[in-house]
Amino acid sequence: MKYKMSYLLFLLILLAAIPYVITVSMTKNKKDKEIDFSSYKSGYYIILQGKKLDLETYLLTILPGQISMDDKEEALKAQAVILRTDIVRRMGKLRTMDAKSIPYQSQTNAQLKKILGEKQYDRTDQLRKKVVSETIKKVIVYKGNYIEPYFHGVSVGTTLDGKEWFGKEISYLKAKDSVKDVESPDYVTIKEETYGNVWENLKFHHLKVKTVEDVKKNLRIVRATKNGYVKEIQVGNGIVSGNDFARWFSLVSNNFYLESYGGKLRIICLGKGNGLGLSQYGAEKMAENGSTYKNILKYYYSNIQIVNLNE
């Protein structure tokens, strides 16, 4: 009887200890994944305002400016891998690069706190560290070379095929369905400009357009992809690229069409960005449905591999 009671007591203690053991194990695994960014060394460095930052630390400064930190973690991880890949691709054989040569705006902790407020900053800081830590070293390659990982905010329901845009085959840039994108609140954007403002803007960029009437009569899209991304626009007697026109008029997308409305030029944009590669809105929807960041990247970029740096 005495032994039986001792055995039962042992079982009770064991059962009580199980949750603790599980918690300790989970905590240890979590700590194993956490990176101490103050001391971590990847071997790749960015010079930012005279200071030498490790690549992984630098990623923390640019990630919140490239994607909404309200997105799902797997979508954020996909974006972190994209940014890391693009930076090391730009470095080539170098291991150090000036931030001025990188087209992403970095934000200091103080700037983020001012924009977000203390509470939201703390959440964002923890999240960015988590997604960078859990994708540490991961980059995207095609046949052993870093890809140029194009991405955009919202597609027009399908992404743009690299061959159709660049005129040459890019094996990892194939058109992909991203049908949920048409549900995005950013799917359609309308901008109106007076023809006088259009004329002044074109003149500022050294276009030879004689009068406002010339703009009204001779401003039209002359070449676009089958799903509407503008390649060339006729302006007076000249030709302007769709990318330049979109930049000059601060358009959210280079997928647009023009119409005269109420005596003004109306520019209707579809989607957000260049339509190439990964759609951030589509990635978010995939993440909501349970896709991992690797699933997401392998969907939007064809035939790629996700490997560790220097692997």
C-alpha positions as CSV (number, residue, x, y, z in Angstrom):
1,M,0.0,0.0,0.0
2,K,2.9,2.3,1.0
3,Y,4.6,1.6,-2.3
4,K,1.4,2.2,-4.3
5,M,0.9,5.6,-2.6
6,S,4.5,6.6,-3.4
7,Y,4.0,5.5,-7.0
8,L,0.8,7.6,-7.3
9,L,2.5,10.6,-5.7
10,F,5.4,10.2,-8.3
11,L,2.9,10.2,-11.1
12,L,1.2,13.3,-9.9
13,I,4.5,15.1,-9.6
14,L,5.5,14.0,-13.1
15,L,2.2,15.1,-14.6
16,A,2.5,18.5,-12.8
17,A,6.0,18.9,-14.2
18,I,5.1,18.2,-17.9
19,P,3.8,21.8,-18.6
20,Y,6.9,23.2,-17.1
21,V,9.2,21.0,-19.2
22,I,7.3,21.9,-22.3
23,T,7.5,25.6,-21.5
24,V,11.3,25.5,-20.8
25,S,11.8,23.6,-24.1
26,M,9.8,26.1,-26.1
27,T,11.5,29.0,-24.5
28,K,14.9,27.5,-25.2
29,N,14.0,26.9,-28.8
30,K,12.8,30.4,-29.1
31,K,16.0,31.8,-27.6
32,D,18.0,29.6,-30.0
33,K,16.3,31.4,-32.9
34,E,16.8,34.9,-31.5
35,I,19.7,36.9,-32.8
36,D,21.8,39.4,-30.8
37,F,22.0,42.0,-33.6
38,S,24.5,44.1,-31.6
39,S,27.1,41.4,-32.0
40,Y,26.0,39.3,-35.0
41,K,28.4,39.2,-37.9
42,S,27.2,38.0,-41.3
43,G,30.4,39.2,-43.1
44,Y,28.4,41.7,-45.1
45,Y,28.3,45.3,-44.1
46,I,26.5,48.6,-45.0
47,I,28.0,52.0,-44.3
48,L,25.2,54.2,-43.0
49,Q,25.9,57.8,-42.1
50,G,29.5,56.9,-41.4
51,K,28.7,53.9,-39.3
52,K,29.4,50.3,-40.3
53,L,26.3,48.1,-39.8
54,D,26.0,44.4,-40.3
55,L,23.7,43.5,-43.2
56,E,21.2,41.8,-40.8
57,T,21.0,44.9,-38.6
58,Y,20.6,47.1,-41.6
59,L,17.6,45.0,-42.7
60,L,15.9,46.1,-39.5
61,T,16.2,49.7,-40.5
62,I,14.6,49.3,-44.0
63,L,12.0,46.6,-43.5
64,P,9.3,48.8,-42.0
65,G,9.6,51.2,-44.9
66,Q,9.1,48.5,-47.6
67,I,6.0,46.7,-46.3
68,S,3.2,47.2,-43.8
69,M,4.3,45.7,-40.4
70,D,0.6,44.8,-39.9
71,D,1.0,42.1,-42.5
72,K,1.3,38.4,-41.5
73,E,4.6,37.2,-40.3
74,E,5.2,34.9,-43.3
75,A,4.6,37.7,-45.7
76,L,7.1,39.9,-43.7
77,K,9.6,37.1,-43.8
78,A,9.3,36.8,-47.6
79,Q,10.0,40.6,-47.8
80,A,13.0,40.3,-45.5
81,V,14.5,37.6,-47.8
82,I,13.8,39.7,-50.9
83,L,15.6,42.7,-49.4
84,R,18.6,40.6,-48.3
85,T,18.9,39.0,-51.7
86,D,18.7,42.3,-53.5
87,I,21.4,43.9,-51.4
88,V,23.9,41.1,-51.7
89,R,23.1,41.0,-55.4
90,R,24.0,44.7,-55.7
91,M,27.2,44.1,-53.7
92,G,28.5,41.6,-56.3
93,K,31.9,40.4,-55.1
94,L,32.2,43.1,-52.5
95,R,31.3,42.6,-48.8
96,T,30.7,46.3,-48.0
97,M,28.5,48.9,-49.6
98,D,27.5,52.4,-48.9
99,A,23.8,52.8,-48.1
100,K,23.6,55.6,-50.7
101,S,24.0,53.0,-53.4
102,I,20.9,51.1,-52.1
103,P,17.4,52.2,-53.1
104,Y,15.8,51.7,-49.7
105,Q,15.1,54.3,-47.1
106,S,16.5,53.5,-43.7
107,Q,14.8,54.7,-40.5
108,T,16.5,55.1,-37.1
109,N,14.8,53.9,-34.0
110,A,14.1,57.5,-33.0
111,Q,12.4,58.2,-36.3
112,L,10.3,55.1,-36.0
113,K,9.3,56.0,-32.5
114,K,8.2,59.5,-33.6
115,I,6.2,58.0,-36.5
116,L,4.6,55.1,-34.6
117,G,4.5,56.1,-30.9
118,E,6.1,54.2,-28.1
119,K,3.7,51.3,-27.9
120,Q,3.4,50.6,-31.6
121,Y,7.2,51.0,-32.0
122,D,7.8,48.3,-29.4
123,R,5.5,45.9,-31.3
124,T,7.2,46.8,-34.6
125,D,10.7,46.4,-33.2
126,Q,10.0,43.0,-31.7
127,L,8.3,41.9,-35.0
128,R,11.1,43.0,-37.3
129,K,13.7,41.3,-35.1
130,K,11.7,38.1,-35.2
131,V,11.2,37.9,-38.9
132,V,14.8,38.8,-39.7
133,S,16.1,36.3,-37.1
134,E,13.9,33.5,-38.4
135,T,15.1,34.1,-42.0
136,I,18.7,34.8,-41.1
137,K,21.1,34.4,-44.0
138,K,18.3,33.2,-46.4
139,V,18.6,34.4,-50.0
140,I,17.0,33.6,-53.3
141,V,19.1,32.1,-56.2
142,Y,18.4,30.8,-59.7
143,K,21.0,28.4,-61.0
144,G,23.4,29.5,-58.3
145,N,23.1,33.3,-58.9
146,Y,21.2,35.8,-56.9
147,I,18.0,36.8,-58.6
148,E,16.8,40.4,-59.1
149,P,13.8,40.1,-56.8
150,Y,11.3,42.5,-58.2
151,F,8.3,43.1,-56.0
152,H,5.3,45.5,-56.0
153,G,2.3,46.4,-53.8
154,V,-0.7,45.2,-55.7
155,S,-0.9,43.4,-59.1
156,V,-3.8,43.7,-61.6
157,G,-4.9,40.1,-60.9
158,T,-1.8,38.7,-62.6
159,T,1.8,39.6,-62.3
160,L,3.8,40.8,-65.3
161,D,5.9,38.3,-67.3
162,G,9.5,39.4,-67.5
163,K,9.8,38.6,-71.2
164,E,6.9,40.8,-72.1
165,W,8.3,43.8,-70.2
166,F,12.1,43.5,-70.8
167,G,11.9,41.8,-74.2
168,K,14.0,38.9,-73.1
169,E,13.4,35.6,-71.2
170,I,13.9,35.8,-67.4
171,S,13.3,32.3,-66.2
172,Y,12.3,33.2,-62.7
173,L,10.0,36.1,-63.7
174,K,6.8,34.4,-65.1
175,A,3.3,35.8,-65.0
176,K,1.5,34.4,-62.0
177,D,-2.2,34.6,-61.0
178,S,-2.7,36.9,-58.0
179,V,-6.5,37.2,-58.3
180,K,-7.2,38.4,-54.7
181,D,-5.3,41.6,-55.6
182,V,-8.3,43.1,-57.3
183,E,-10.0,43.2,-53.9
184,S,-7.3,45.5,-52.5
185,P,-8.5,49.0,-51.5
186,D,-5.4,50.2,-53.5
187,Y,-6.4,48.4,-56.7
188,V,-7.8,51.6,-58.4
189,T,-6.3,55.1,-57.9
190,I,-7.5,58.1,-59.8
191,K,-5.5,61.3,-60.2
192,E,-6.6,64.5,-62.0
193,E,-4.3,67.1,-63.5
194,T,-5.1,70.3,-65.3
195,Y,-3.7,70.3,-68.8
196,G,-1.8,73.4,-67.9
197,N,0.0,71.6,-65.1
198,V,0.7,68.6,-67.4
199,W,2.2,71.0,-69.9
200,E,4.4,72.7,-67.3
201,N,5.5,69.3,-65.9
202,L,6.5,68.1,-69.4
203,K,8.4,71.3,-70.1
204,F,10.2,70.9,-66.8
205,H,11.4,67.5,-68.0
206,H,12.6,69.1,-71.3
207,L,9.8,67.7,-73.5
208,K,9.2,69.8,-76.6
209,V,5.5,70.4,-76.4
210,K,4.5,73.8,-77.8
211,T,1.2,74.6,-76.2
212,V,-1.5,73.3,-73.8
213,E,-3.6,72.4,-76.8
214,D,-0.8,70.3,-78.2
215,V,-0.9,68.3,-74.9
216,K,-4.7,67.8,-75.3
217,K,-4.4,66.6,-78.9
218,N,-1.2,64.6,-78.8
219,L,-0.9,62.9,-75.4
220,R,-1.7,59.2,-75.7
221,I,-0.4,55.7,-74.8
222,V,1.2,54.1,-77.8
223,R,2.6,50.9,-76.4
224,A,1.6,48.7,-73.4
225,T,1.6,45.1,-72.2
226,K,-1.5,43.0,-72.7
227,N,-2.5,43.6,-69.1
228,G,-2.0,47.4,-69.3
229,Y,1.5,48.2,-68.1
230,V,2.5,51.3,-70.1
231,K,5.7,51.1,-72.1
232,E,5.5,54.3,-74.2
233,I,3.5,57.5,-74.4
234,Q,3.4,59.9,-77.3
235,V,3.8,63.5,-76.0
236,G,3.5,66.0,-78.8
237,N,5.9,64.7,-81.5
238,G,8.1,62.8,-79.0
239,I,7.9,59.5,-77.1
240,V,8.2,59.1,-73.3
241,S,8.6,55.9,-71.4
242,G,5.7,54.8,-69.2
243,N,8.1,54.6,-66.2
244,D,9.2,58.2,-66.7
245,F,5.7,59.5,-67.1
246,A,4.6,57.6,-63.9
247,R,7.5,59.0,-62.0
248,W,7.0,62.6,-63.2
249,F,3.4,62.6,-62.1
250,S,3.9,60.6,-58.9
251,L,1.7,57.8,-60.0
252,V,1.4,54.7,-57.8
253,S,1.5,52.4,-60.7
254,N,2.8,52.3,-64.3
255,N,-0.4,50.5,-65.3
256,F,-2.7,53.3,-66.2
257,Y,-4.8,54.9,-68.9
258,L,-5.7,58.4,-69.7
259,E,-8.9,60.2,-70.4
260,S,-10.2,63.7,-70.6
261,Y,-12.8,64.5,-68.0
262,G,-14.3,67.9,-67.1
263,G,-11.7,69.8,-69.0
264,K,-8.8,68.0,-67.1
265,L,-6.6,65.0,-67.7
266,R,-7.7,62.0,-65.6
267,I,-5.1,59.3,-65.0
268,I,-6.6,56.0,-63.8
269,C,-4.0,53.7,-62.2
270,L,-4.6,50.0,-61.6
271,G,-2.6,48.1,-59.0
272,K,0.4,49.5,-57.2
273,G,4.0,49.3,-58.4
274,N,5.6,47.7,-61.5
275,G,3.7,44.4,-61.5
276,L,6.9,42.3,-61.6
277,G,7.7,39.5,-59.2
278,L,6.1,39.2,-55.9
279,S,2.8,41.0,-55.1
280,Q,2.8,42.1,-51.5
281,Y,-1.0,42.0,-51.3
282,G,-1.0,38.5,-52.8
283,A,1.7,37.4,-50.4
284,E,-0.4,38.6,-47.5
285,K,-3.4,36.6,-48.8
286,M,-1.2,33.5,-49.2
287,A,0.1,33.9,-45.6
288,E,-3.5,34.3,-44.3
289,N,-4.2,30.9,-45.9
290,G,-1.3,29.2,-44.2
291,S,1.5,29.5,-46.8
292,T,5.0,29.8,-45.4
293,Y,7.4,32.5,-46.6
294,K,9.2,29.8,-48.7
295,N,5.9,28.8,-50.3
296,I,5.2,32.4,-51.1
297,L,8.6,33.1,-52.7
298,K,8.6,29.9,-54.7
299,Y,5.2,30.7,-56.1
300,Y,6.0,34.2,-57.3
301,Y,9.5,33.4,-58.5
302,S,9.7,30.3,-60.7
303,N,12.3,27.6,-60.3
304,I,14.2,29.3,-57.6
305,Q,16.1,28.0,-54.5
306,I,16.2,29.5,-51.1
307,V,19.7,29.0,-49.6
308,N,22.0,30.4,-47.0
309,L,24.5,33.1,-47.8
310,N,27.8,31.7,-49.1
311,E,26.2,28.2,-49.3
